[in-house]
Amino acid sequence: ASFTIPLRTVDNITVTIKLRPGVYPSCQMHVKNVIRSELKIKPGENVTFSFTCKTPEKYFIMEIQKNIDCVSGPCPFGEVHLHPPGLPRLNRTFIWDVKASTKAGLELKFSTPWLRQIEPGETCPDLVSYNINSCIDKATVNIGTFCRNGSVSRVKLLGGVIMSLHLPWDSPLTTSGFDIANRASIKRLCIIESILKGESSITLMSPNYPLGFPEDELMTWQFVVPSNMRASVFFHNYSLSNCVKKEERVEYYIPGSPSNPEVFKLSDSQPANIAGSFNLSLQGCDQDAQNPGILRLLFQVIVQHPQVDENVTHLVDLSKEWNMTVTIHFEGWPGRVPLLSEPMCLICKDPRSCDRLLTLASGAVYKISFLCKDLSRLRITAEKGISCVDFQWCQRKVYSLSVPKAITQLPIRLHKFIWKLLAPDLLNIEIMSPSLKLQQHVPEQRCNTSYSYGIISATPATELNVGVFCPGGSIEKIQMRNNITISLKTFGKGFLNESSHQDLKMSFVPHIKDECTFTVSPGPKAKVYLQTPNWPYGLPPYLSISWYVVVPSKQVARLGFSKDRMGITCETGRAYVNIKEEVPGAEETVRREDELLPQPRNMYHDFWVNISNCKPVDKTQLTLQFRVTLADKQIDLGVILAVVAGAGVLAAIGLTVCCVKKKKKKSQSPMVGVYNTNVNTQPPVKQGLFTKGRKTNESHVYAVIDDAMVYGHLLKESNGSVAPEVDVYRPFDGPVGSLPPSPPPFSFRKDIKHSSNTEEPPPVTDTDHDTYTFAHQKSEQLEDSEDKNEKSNGDTSMSLLENKEQDGLAE
């Protein structure tokens, strides 16, 4: 198909068709049988041409420029048309170059749906865009690039303007969408008017953004806001130039304000909660010629309905707190930056000072309010530091790690509360939960509470993730050697109800041996899962961790590991697992990394579990988990029967003793011992110890049996004045044996120490179990009955009761 473009001279329009940059020229134009890749049609010309391909929009673009001179003649004010008609369907740009005097102003008035400014490099959804440049003398300033569907309704400029409209080849747009009008001098670079209806958010930039705003220039944004709405201004990106005269600033003209214009630095928090329309002006300065710098600004204006509780203030009393900050922020901060188009929740320190982010420092009292429809989109993050300066005072003090009521009473959900605990070199830190106790979050025993504690032990060089813990477990305290960071994180709304029951505390304690020590105090029949810190990435090299487990008196603890081996190979050093009960003389169970871990075992007393790491080879990490299960002690039936039988024997012995004593009291005469010659009275000795036989030696003859003991025949030889006392055994008339008398019963002997290398003699069996008794003389007859000890050959002539060593051998 061929195209004919007739241009009138009076229209002062020039049409240029050329190849798109970077496209291979596989399509060309025929103009009067001449092949051409570029065509320029000037005012007054009439040109017919055609393309050598069916899709020329892929290869060619078109520019239509109309020059309008408002200096030497009248300006064609009013609606701007897209001339000439009948153009080929190519990507095209309409350019209106309007020259005007700086003593007058030009106004570009846009029809609905108005315009929206975009950042350089951004594209419009429908690919239709406007670009506005201001021309003062020979200087050109880029006012900005705009898309359709926005709030910018008018742009007033000083001097000339170059207005561009970019249309894609398939755009159905047939009108320019703006008018040009003449206005009096505006005495500034430009005025951009924005009409904001209902809740909305717009982003605007200074001219030439991201390059510098012209030196010592002034421009204004006019915002038309319904009187029943509230507007807030936020500066998101700005930079300042190097001024030699004046000062860069922004000025607000707010109807009804007693201090118009209100002047702010770009670094100040900008006004918020503005009722109705207002103006914002940006003023540059005289810049340093050698180092001018760049003044630029990107800001956002948010318009919201006034909140129902906008006049409700919340008191945040941090006057008694120390070294603490409280930040109220949007959800996802700081990792997530909300889109500028998202509805905004504002936190206000006073009616005109509001922001998306508000940080409150300890030592003061604040009155805050919220401009937000949905407060559930806001969060609180607080941080408190605790350190020790005076060692003696620190060790006596217990610090509470609970969230202050000033935070929990706010209608905002607490996201995280962080305690940073700094320990001096000579002290360590102990964390306690005396009543609630802590449960370690492990896959087999997950936390299901409304909040948890993440504990990290850190030094300048290393960081140890101790684990995640929640209330309602068995861990009573944790001692750590380094600085500690505890992060309380909430889940859901239940924390508001549970916050009053917090009991986490900390104190500074003397230096501990291990990197970390847990004290575990399970309840009856509890099952506790414990695992090494830094899970699942492994315990750092050469670290030692201990658990002290308290076993109740009537309970037994079953200790078992989750796997058979440690699962590591040491490059240097050794890794150990040590288990020991806290009782005197208890054996310690030790396993190395190349050995099997202990099998499940019962622990009847408090016990220690220590895990110490070596330096593992690459790709192996020490991760161990164990469980402690408590149960009631089971009493063995055999033990019960043995105890009952023992009690019966003791009762029988006691009864026998009572009977014998009762019988002895029947007579007051001295006791008489009658010798029984048929009793085996030989002490256990080695074979061949006696060199003489029973009949050839006199071992059976006693010289003396103590002062109070005599034989019966001696009593018979007396004058008869003394009668024998109590039982008298019958005399023995049988033959004399070949064995010496046996030692007395054990009750007559004292304990003696045995040498470890003494050889035990073989046992000797008694031939008869008849016994003998002893008689006591009265004191006045003891002298008459005294006899001297007889000396005999060998050890057998020694007095029976004096032979203590021989008694011990018999035992």
C-alpha positions in Angstrom: 0.0 0.0 0.0 1.1 3.5 -0.7 0.8 6.6 1.5 0.4 10.3 0.6 1.3 13.0 3.1 0.3 16.6 2.0 1.8 19.3 4.3 0.6 22.8 4.3 3.1 25.6 4.7 0.9 27.5 7.2 0.9 24.5 9.5 4.7 24.6 9.9 4.8 20.8 10.3 7.7 18.5 9.3 7.4 14.7 9.1 10.4 12.5 9.3 10.4 8.7 8.6 13.6 6.8 9.5 14.8 3.4 10.5 14.6 2.4 14.1 18.0 2.5 15.9 19.7 -0.9 16.0 17.5 -2.6 13.4 18.9 -4.3 10.3 17.5 -2.5 7.2 15.6 -5.4 5.6 12.7 -3.1 4.7 12.9 0.1 2.7 10.7 2.8 1.1 9.9 3.5 -2.6 9.7 7.2 -3.4 9.2 7.9 -7.1 10.8 4.6 -7.9 13.8 5.4 -5.7 14.7 3.1 -2.9 15.2 5.1 0.3 15.8 4.2 4.0 14.8 7.7 5.3 12.3 10.3 4.2 11.8 13.9 5.4 8.7 15.8 4.3 8.9 19.6 4.8 6.1 22.1 5.1 4.3 22.7 1.7 5.4 19.3 0.2 3.2 16.5 -0.9 4.9 13.1 -1.0 3.7 9.6 -2.0 5.7 6.6 -0.9 5.3 2.8 -0.1 7.2 0.2 1.9 8.9 -2.9 0.5 7.7 -5.1 3.4 4.3 -5.9 4.9 5.3 -5.0 8.5 7.1 -1.6 8.3 6.3 -0.9 12.0 9.1 -3.3 12.9 11.7 -1.2 11.0 10.6 2.4 10.9 9.6 5.2 13.3 8.1 8.5 12.5 8.5 12.0 14.1 5.9 14.8 13.5 7.2 18.2 14.7 5.1 21.4 14.7 6.8 24.7 15.5 4.7 27.4 17.2 6.0 30.9 17.5 4.3 32.9 20.3 6.9 35.6 20.3 6.5 37.3 16.9 2.8 36.5 16.5 -0.4 35.3 18.2 -0.4 31.8 19.6 -2.9 29.2 18.4 -4.2 28.6 21.9 -6.8 25.9 22.6 -7.0 22.2 21.8 -3.9 20.7 20.2 -4.7 18.3 17.3 -2.8 15.3 15.9 -2.0 16.6 12.4 -1.6 15.6 9.6 -4.2 12.8 9.1 -3.6 9.6 7.1 -0.2 8.8 8.5 1.1 5.2 8.3 0.8 3.0 11.3 4.2 3.4 12.8 5.6 4.1 16.2 5.4 7.9 16.2 6.3 10.9 18.2 4.4 14.2 18.0 6.5 17.2 19.0 5.2 20.7 19.7 8.0 23.3 20.0 6.4 26.4 21.4 8.5 29.6 21.7 7.3 32.2 24.1 8.6 35.2 26.0 9.9 34.8 29.6 7.6 37.7 30.5 4.6 35.5 29.9 3.7 32.0 31.0 2.3 29.0 29.1 -0.1 26.5 30.5 -0.6 22.9 29.5 -4.0 21.8 30.6 -4.6 18.1 30.4 -7.9 16.4 29.9 -9.0 13.5 32.1 -7.7 11.0 33.1 -4.8 13.5 33.6 -1.2 12.4 34.0 1.1 10.5 36.4 4.8 11.2 36.6 7.2 8.3 36.3 10.9 7.9 36.9 13.5 8.0 34.1 13.7 4.5 32.4 10.2 3.5 33.5 7.6 2.7 30.9 3.9 3.3 30.8 1.5 0.4 30.8 -0.1 1.4 27.5 3.2 2.8 26.0 1.6 6.2 25.7 3.8 8.9 27.4 4.3 12.6 27.5 7.5 14.5 28.0 7.6 18.1 29.0 10.7 20.4 28.6 10.9 24.0 29.5 13.0 26.3 27.4 14.4 29.5 28.9 16.6 31.3 26.5 18.9 28.5 25.2 18.6 26.4 28.3 16.3 23.3 28.4 15.0 21.8 31.6 13.3 18.4 31.6 10.2 18.9 33.7 9.4 15.2 33.6 7.9 12.2 31.9 4.3 11.3 32.5 1.9 8.5 31.8 -1.9 8.7 31.5 -4.2 8.0 34.4 -2.9 10.2 37.2 -3.5 13.3 39.1 -1.4 16.0 37.3 -4.0 18.2 35.6 -1.9 21.3 34.6 1.7 22.4 34.1 2.5 26.1 34.0 5.9 27.1 32.5 8.0 30.2 32.2 9.0 30.8 28.6 8.9 28.3 25.8 8.0 24.6 26.0 8.8 21.5 24.0 6.0 19.0 24.4 6.3 15.4 23.1 3.7 12.7 22.8 4.9 9.1 22.1 2.3 6.7 20.6 2.8 3.1 19.7 1.9 2.0 16.1 -1.3 0.3 17.3 -2.5 3.1 19.6 -6.2 4.1 18.9 -5.5 7.6 20.4 -6.7 10.3 17.9 -6.4 13.4 20.1 -3.4 14.9 21.9 -5.2 15.1 25.3 -4.1 18.7 26.2 -4.7 22.4 25.5 -2.2 25.2 25.4 -3.2 28.5 27.1 -1.5 31.8 27.7 -0.9 33.0 31.3 0.8 35.8 33.0 4.3 35.3 34.2 4.6 32.8 37.0 8.0 34.1 38.2 9.4 30.6 38.7 10.5 27.7 36.6 7.2 25.9 36.6 4.1 25.1 38.6 2.7 21.5 38.6 -0.9 21.1 39.7 -2.2 17.8 41.0 -5.8 17.1 41.9 -6.2 14.3 44.5 -9.7 12.8 44.9 -10.4 10.3 47.6 -7.6 8.1 49.1 -4.6 8.2 46.8 -0.9 8.3 46.6 1.3 10.1 44.1 5.1 10.3 43.5 6.7 13.4 42.1 10.2 14.4 41.2 12.1 17.7 40.8 13.0 18.8 37.2 15.9 17.0 35.6 15.7 14.2 38.1 17.9 12.3 38.8 20.2 15.0 37.6 20.4 18.4 39.3 17.7 21.0 39.8 18.8 24.3 38.0 20.8 26.6 40.1 19.0 29.2 42.2 15.6 28.3 40.7 12.2 28.0 42.3 9.3 25.7 41.4 6.0 24.9 43.0 3.6 21.9 43.3 0.0 22.7 43.9 -2.1 20.0 45.5 -5.9 20.2 45.4 -7.2 18.1 48.2 -10.8 17.9 49.4 -11.2 19.6 52.8 -12.5 16.4 54.4 -9.3 14.5 53.5 -5.8 14.5 55.1 -2.5 14.7 53.2 1.0 13.8 54.3 4.3 14.4 52.6 7.3 12.0 52.6 10.7 12.7 51.1 12.1 9.3 49.9 15.2 10.4 48.0 17.0 13.7 47.9 20.5 15.2 47.7 21.8 18.7 48.3 24.2 20.9 46.3 27.1 23.0 47.6 25.7 26.4 48.3 27.6 29.7 48.5 24.6 31.9 48.8 21.1 31.2 50.2 20.0 27.8 51.5 18.2 25.0 49.8 14.8 24.5 51.4 11.2 23.6 50.9 8.3 25.9 51.8 4.7 25.0 52.5 1.7 27.2 52.1 -1.1 25.6 54.1 -4.4 27.5 54.3 -5.3 28.4 57.8 -1.7 28.0 59.1 -0.6 30.9 61.3 3.0 30.7 60.1 2.7 30.6 56.2 5.0 29.8 54.6 6.3 27.0 56.8 10.0 26.5 55.9 11.6 23.0 56.3 15.0 21.6 55.4 15.0 18.6 53.1 16.4 16.6 55.9 13.5 17.5 58.3 10.5 15.3 58.8 7.9 16.8 56.5 4.3 17.9 57.5 1.6 15.3 57.7 -2.1 15.1 58.4 -2.7 18.3 56.4 -6.4 19.1 56.1 -7.3 20.2 52.5 -5.2 21.8 49.7 -1.7 23.1 50.1 1.4 24.2 48.1 4.9 22.9 48.2 7.8 24.9 46.8 11.4 23.9 46.2 14.1 26.6 46.3 17.6 26.2 45.1 20.7 28.3 45.9 23.8 29.8 44.3 26.1 26.9 43.9 29.8 26.6 44.1 31.2 27.0 40.6 34.1 24.5 41.3 32.0 21.9 43.0 28.3 22.6 42.5 26.8 19.3 43.6 23.3 18.2 42.8 20.0 19.2 44.3 17.3 16.6 43.5 14.2 15.4 45.2 11.8 12.5 44.9 8.8 12.6 47.3 5.4 11.1 47.9 2.1 12.6 48.9 -0.5 10.4 50.5 -4.1 11.4 50.9 -6.3 9.5 53.4 -9.6 9.8 55.1 -9.4 11.1 58.6 -9.3 8.2 61.0 -12.0 7.6 63.6 -9.4 7.7 66.4 -7.1 10.3 64.8 -7.6 12.4 68.0 -6.9 9.5 70.3 -3.5 9.6 71.7 -1.6 6.8 73.4 0.8 7.4 76.2 4.2 5.6 75.9 6.1 6.1 79.2 9.7 5.2 78.7 11.0 7.5 81.5 12.1 4.7 83.8 13.7 2.6 81.1 17.3 2.8 80.2 19.3 2.1 77.1 16.2 1.0 75.1 14.6 2.0 71.8 11.1 1.3 70.5 10.4 1.4 66.8 6.9 1.3 65.4 7.0 0.3 61.7 5.1 -1.2 58.8 5.0 -5.0 58.5 8.1 -6.5 56.9 10.5 -3.7 58.0 13.4 -3.4 57.4 13.8 -6.1 54.8 10.7 -5.3 52.8 10.1 -1.8 51.3 6.4 -1.2 50.7 5.3 -0.1 47.3 4.5 3.6 47.0 1.1 2.6 45.7 0.3 0.7 48.9 -2.1 2.2 51.5 0.0 3.8 54.2 -0.2 3.6 57.9 1.3 6.6 59.7 2.5 7.0 63.2 2.3 10.6 64.6 4.3 12.1 67.4 2.1 15.2 67.1 -0.7 16.2 64.8 1.6 17.4 62.0 4.6 15.1 62.5 3.8 11.6 61.1 5.8 9.0 59.3 5.7 5.3 58.3 8.5 4.7 60.9 8.7 6.1 64.4 11.6 5.4 66.8 11.2 6.3 70.5 14.1 6.5 72.9 14.1 5.6 76.6 14.1 8.3 79.2 11.0 10.2 78.0 7.2 10.1 77.8 5.6 10.2 74.4 2.0 10.8 73.1 1.5 9.2 69.8 -1.5 8.7 67.5 -2.1 6.7 64.3 -3.3 7.5 60.8 -4.1 4.0 59.6 -7.3 2.2 58.7 -5.9 -1.2 59.6 -3.5 -1.2 62.6 -2.8 -4.9 62.1 -0.4 -3.8 59.4 1.8 -2.1 62.0 4.5 -3.8 64.2 6.7 -2.9 67.1 10.4 -3.8 67.4 12.2 -2.9 70.6 15.8 -3.3 71.7 17.3 -3.0 75.2 21.0 -3.2 76.2 22.2 -4.5 79.6 25.8 -4.3 80.6 27.9 -4.5 83.7 30.2 -1.7 85.0 30.5 -2.4 88.7 31.3 -6.1 89.2 30.2 -6.4 92.8 26.9 -4.6 92.2 26.2 -6.6 89.0 26.6 -10.0 90.7 24.0 -9.1 93.3 21.4 -7.9 90.9 18.9 -10.0 88.9 17.6 -8.4 85.8 14.1 -9.0 84.4 13.8 -9.8 80.7 10.2 -9.0 80.3 8.5 -6.7 77.8 7.5 -3.4 79.5 3.8 -2.6 79.9 4.4 0.6 78.0 4.7 -1.6 74.9 2.1 -4.3 75.6 -0.6 -1.8 76.2 -0.4 -0.3 72.7 -2.9 -1.5 70.1 0.1 -2.6 67.9 1.3 -6.2 67.7 4.8 -6.7 69.1 7.0 -8.3 66.4 10.3 -8.6 68.3 12.0 -7.6 71.5 15.8 -7.9 71.6 17.9 -7.9 74.7 21.7 -7.4 74.1 23.5 -8.6 77.2 27.2 -7.6 77.4 29.3 -9.4 79.9 32.7 -8.1 81.1 35.8 -10.3 80.8 35.7 -11.8 84.3 31.9 -12.5 84.4 29.6 -14.7 82.4 25.8 -14.6 81.9 23.1 -16.8 83.4 19.6 -16.9 82.0 16.8 -18.2 84.3 13.2 -19.2 84.0 12.4 -20.4 87.5 8.7 -21.0 87.2 7.8 -21.4 83.5 11.1 -23.0 82.5 12.1 -23.3 78.9 11.6 -25.9 76.2 14.0 -26.2 73.4 12.4 -26.1 69.9 13.3 -29.4 68.2 11.6 -31.4 65.4 10.3 -34.0 67.9 9.1 -31.4 70.4 8.0 -28.1 68.6 7.0 -25.0 70.4 3.3 -24.1 70.1 3.2 -21.0 72.2 2.5 -17.4 71.2 6.1 -16.4 71.5 9.6 -17.8 71.6 13.2 -16.8 72.5 16.0 -17.0 70.0 19.4 -17.1 71.9 22.7 -16.3 70.2 26.0 -16.2 72.0 28.5 -14.1 70.2 32.1 -12.8 70.3 33.7 -10.4 67.8 35.0 -13.4 65.9 32.4 -16.1 66.2 28.6 -16.6 66.7 26.9 -19.5 68.3 23.2 -20.1 67.8 22.2 -21.6 71.1 18.7 -22.4 69.9 15.1 -21.4 69.9 13.2 -21.8 73.2 9.7 -21.3 74.5 8.1 -21.3 77.9 6.6 -24.4 79.4 9.6 -26.8 79.4 12.2 -28.3 81.7 15.3 -26.0 81.2 15.6 -24.0 84.4 18.7 -22.0 83.5 21.4 -21.5 80.8 24.9 -20.2 81.5 27.0 -18.8 78.7 30.5 -17.4 78.5 30.1 -14.7 75.9 27.9 -11.7 75.0 24.3 -12.8 74.5 21.5 -11.6 72.2 18.0 -12.8 73.1 15.2 -12.1 70.6 11.6 -12.5 71.8 9.5 -13.1 68.7 5.7 -13.3 68.8 3.3 -15.4 66.8 -0.3 -14.2 66.5 -2.3 -12.2 69.0 -2.0 -14.5 72.0 1.1 -12.7 73.4 -1.0 -9.9 74.7 -2.7 -12.4 77.1 0.5 -14.3 78.0 2.8 -11.3 78.4 1.9 -10.8 82.0 3.3 -14.3 82.9 6.8 -13.7 81.6 9.5 -14.8 84.1 12.7 -14.8 82.1 15.6 -13.3 84.1 19.3 -12.9 83.8 22.3 -12.2 86.1 26.1 -12.0 85.9 27.9 -15.0 87.4 31.5 -16.0 87.9 33.4 -17.5 85.0 32.2 -21.0 83.8 34.3 -23.8 82.3 32.2 -24.7 79.3 31.0 -22.5 76.5 27.4 -23.2 77.5 25.8 -25.1 80.5 22.1 -26.1 80.7 20.4 -26.9 84.0 17.5 -29.2 83.2 14.9 -30.0 85.9 12.1 -32.1 84.4 8.8 -32.7 86.0 7.4 -36.1 87.0 7.1 -38.5 84.0 8.3 -35.7 81.6 10.0 -36.4 78.3 12.6 -33.9 77.3 14.4 -33.5 74.0 17.7 -31.7 73.9 20.1 -31.0 71.1 23.5 -29.3 70.6 23.6 -25.6 69.7 24.1 -24.3 66.2 21.7 -27.0 64.9 21.7 -28.2 62.1 25.0 -26.6 61.0 27.1 -28.3 63.7 28.9 -27.4 66.9 31.9 -25.1 66.2 35.3 -26.7 66.7 36.8 -27.3 70.1 33.6 -26.2 71.9 32.3 -27.9 75.0 28.6 -28.0 76.1 27.2 -29.5 79.3 23.8 -30.4 80.6 23.1 -31.0 84.3 19.9 -33.0 84.6 18.1 -33.1 88.0 16.4 -36.4 88.7 13.6 -36.3 91.4 14.1 -38.6 94.3 11.2 -41.0 93.5 11.9 -41.0 89.8 14.3 -42.7 87.4 15.5 -41.0 84.2 16.0 -42.9 81.0 18.8 -41.3 78.9 19.1 -42.2 75.2 20.7 -40.7 72.1 18.9 -40.3 68.8 21.7 -42.0 66.8 24.4 -44.6 67.3 27.5 -42.5 66.5 28.6 -38.9 66.6 28.9 -39.0 62.8 32.1 -37.0 62.5 35.8 -37.6 61.7 38.3 -35.4 63.6 41.1 -33.7 61.7 42.7 -32.5 65.0 41.8 -33.3 68.6 39.2 -35.7 69.8 35.4 -35.4 70.3 33.9 -36.9 73.5 30.6 -37.6 75.1 30.9 -37.9 78.9 28.1 -39.1 81.2 28.4 -39.2 85.0 25.9 -39.4 87.9 26.4 -36.9 90.6 27.0 -39.4 93.5 30.3 -40.2 95.3 32.2 -43.0 93.5 30.1 -43.0 90.4 31.7 -44.3 87.3 32.0 -41.9 84.3 31.0 -43.2 80.8 33.2 -41.8 78.1 32.8 -42.2 74.3 35.0 -40.9 71.5 33.9 -39.9 68.0 35.1 -43.3 66.6 33.1 -45.3 69.2 29.5 -46.2 69.5 27.4 -43.9 71.7 26.1 -45.3 75.0 23.0 -47.4 74.8 19.8 -46.1 76.6 20.3 -46.4 80.3 18.6 -45.6 83.6 19.9 -42.8 85.8 18.8 -42.9 89.4 20.6 -39.6 90.5 21.3 -36.2 89.1 23.7 -36.5 86.2 25.9 -34.6 83.8 26.0 -35.0 80.0 29.0 -33.2 78.4 29.7 -33.0 74.6 33.0 -31.6 73.5 34.0 -31.2 69.8 37.3 -31.5 68.0 38.1 -29.9 64.6 36.1 -32.1 62.2 37.2 -32.7 58.6 35.4 -30.9 55.9 31.7 -31.7 55.3 31.2 -33.4 58.7 29.5 -31.6 61.6 28.9 -32.6 65.2 25.1 -32.5 65.8 23.7 -34.6 68.6 20.3 -35.0 70.1 19.3 -36.9 73.2 16.2 -37.4 75.3 15.5 -37.8 79.0 12.3 -39.7 80.0 11.3 -39.7 83.6 9.2 -42.5 85.3 8.4 -43.7 88.8 11.0 -46.1 90.4 9.9 -49.8 90.2 10.5 -51.8 93.4 11.9 -55.4 92.7 9.8 -58.3 94.1 13.0 -60.2 95.0 14.2 -57.3 97.1 10.9 -57.2 98.9 11.1 -60.9 99.7 14.7 -60.6 100.8 13.8 -57.7 103.1 10.9 -59.7 104.7 13.1 -62.8 105.2 15.8 -60.7 106.8 13.3 -59.2 109.1 12.1 -62.6 110.1 15.6 -63.9 110.9 16.4 -60.8 113.0 13.1 -61.3 114.9 14.1 -65.0 115.6 17.5 -64.0 116.8 16.1 -61.4 119.0 13.6 -63.9 120.5 16.4 -66.4 121.2 18.6 -63.8 122.9 15.7 -62.8 125.1 15.0 -66.4 126.1 18.7 -67.0 127.0 18.9 -63.9 129.1 15.7 -64.8 130.9 17.1 -68.3 131.7 20.4 -66.9 133.0 18.6 -64.7 135.5 17.3 -67.8 137.3 20.5 -68.3 139.3 23.0 -65.9 140.8 25.9 -68.6 141.1 29.0 -68.2 139.0 28.9 -69.9 135.6 30.9 -73.1 135.2 32.4 -74.2 131.9 32.8 -77.9 131.5 35.2 -79.0 128.8 33.9 -81.2 126.0 36.7 -83.2 124.6 34.8 -84.3 121.5 34.5 -80.7 120.1 36.7 -79.7 117.1 38.5 -76.7 118.5 41.3 -76.5 116.0 41.7 -73.1 114.3 41.9 -73.3 110.5 45.6 -73.7 109.6 47.7 -75.1 106.8 48.3 -78.9 106.7 51.4 -79.9 108.5 51.5 -76.9 110.9 51.4 -79.1 114.0 54.4 -81.4 114.5 53.0 -83.4 117.3 49.8 -85.4 117.5 46.9 -84.6 119.7 47.9 -87.2 122.4 51.6 -86.4 122.4 51.4 -82.6 122.8 49.6 -80.7 125.5 47.7 -78.3 123.3 44.4 -79.3 124.9 45.6 -78.3 128.4 44.7 -74.7 129.3 46.9 -72.8 131.8 44.8 -69.7 132.3 41.4 -68.7 130.8 41.2 -65.1 132.0 40.7 -63.9 135.6 36.9 -64.4 135.6 36.8 -67.8 133.9 37.8 -71.2 135.5 37.3 -74.8 134.7 34.7 -76.8 136.5 37.1 -79.3 138.2 38.9 -76.4 139.9 35.6 -75.3 141.5 35.1 -78.9 142.7 38.5 -78.8 144.5 37.5 -75.8 146.6 36.2 -76.1 150.1 32.6 -76.2 148.9 31.7 -72.8 149.9 31.0 -71.7 146.4 28.4 -73.4 144.3 28.5 -73.5 140.5 26.2 -71.0 138.8 23.5 -71.6 136.1 23.9 -74.4 133.5 26.5 -77.1 133.9 27.3 -79.3 130.9 27.7 -83.0 131.3 31.3 -84.1 131.5 32.9 -85.7 128.5 34.2 -89.2 129.0 35.0 -90.1 125.4 38.3 -90.5 123.7 40.6 -87.5 123.1 40.7 -86.3 119.4 43.7 -85.3 117.3 42.5 -81.6 116.6 43.1 -78.5 118.7 40.2 -76.5 120.1 38.5 -74.2 117.7 38.4 -70.4 118.3 35.5 -68.8 120.2 32.4 -67.5 118.4 32.7 -64.3 116.3 30.9 -62.3 119.0 33.9 -62.7 121.3 36.3 -61.3 118.8 37.3 -57.9 117.6 37.6 -56.9 113.9 41.1 -57.1 112.6 42.7 -55.9 109.3 43.6 -58.6 106.8 46.7 -58.2 104.6 45.8 -58.2 101.0 48.4 -60.9 100.2 47.5 -63.3 103.1 46.7 -66.7 101.8 43.4 -68.0 103.2 43.7 -71.4 104.9 41.4 -74.2 103.8 38.2 -74.5 105.8 38.0 -77.2 108.5 34.8 -79.0 109.2 33.7 -79.3 112.9 33.1 -82.9 114.0 30.7 -82.0 116.6 28.7 -78.8 117.4 28.6 -79.1 121.2 29.8 -76.1 122.9 31.2 -75.1 126.3 30.4 -72.3 128.7 32.4 -70.2 131.1 31.9 -69.7 134.9 32.6 -66.6 136.8 34.1 -66.6 140.3 33.3 -64.1 142.9 35.9 -61.4 143.4 37.2 -62.6 146.8 38.1 -66.0 145.5 39.9 -64.9 142.4 43.3 -64.9 144.1 43.0 -68.6 145.2 42.2 -69.8 141.7 45.0 -68.0 139.9 47.3 -70.2 137.9 50.4 -69.3 135.9 50.4 -69.7 132.1 52.1 -72.8 130.8 54.8 -72.6 128.2 54.4 -75.1 125.5 56.1 -76.1 122.2 54.5 -74.3 119.2 51.6 -71.8 118.8 49.0 -74.2 120.1 49.9 -73.5 123.8 48.8 -69.8 123.5 45.8 -68.7 125.5 42.6 -68.9 123.4 41.3 -65.4 124.1 44.7 -63.9 123.7 45.3 -65.3 120.3 43.7 -62.4 118.4 45.6 -63.0 115.2 44.5 -66.6 115.1 40.9 -65.6 115.6 41.1 -63.4 112.6 42.4 -66.3 110.5 39.5 -68.4 111.6 37.0 -65.8 110.6 
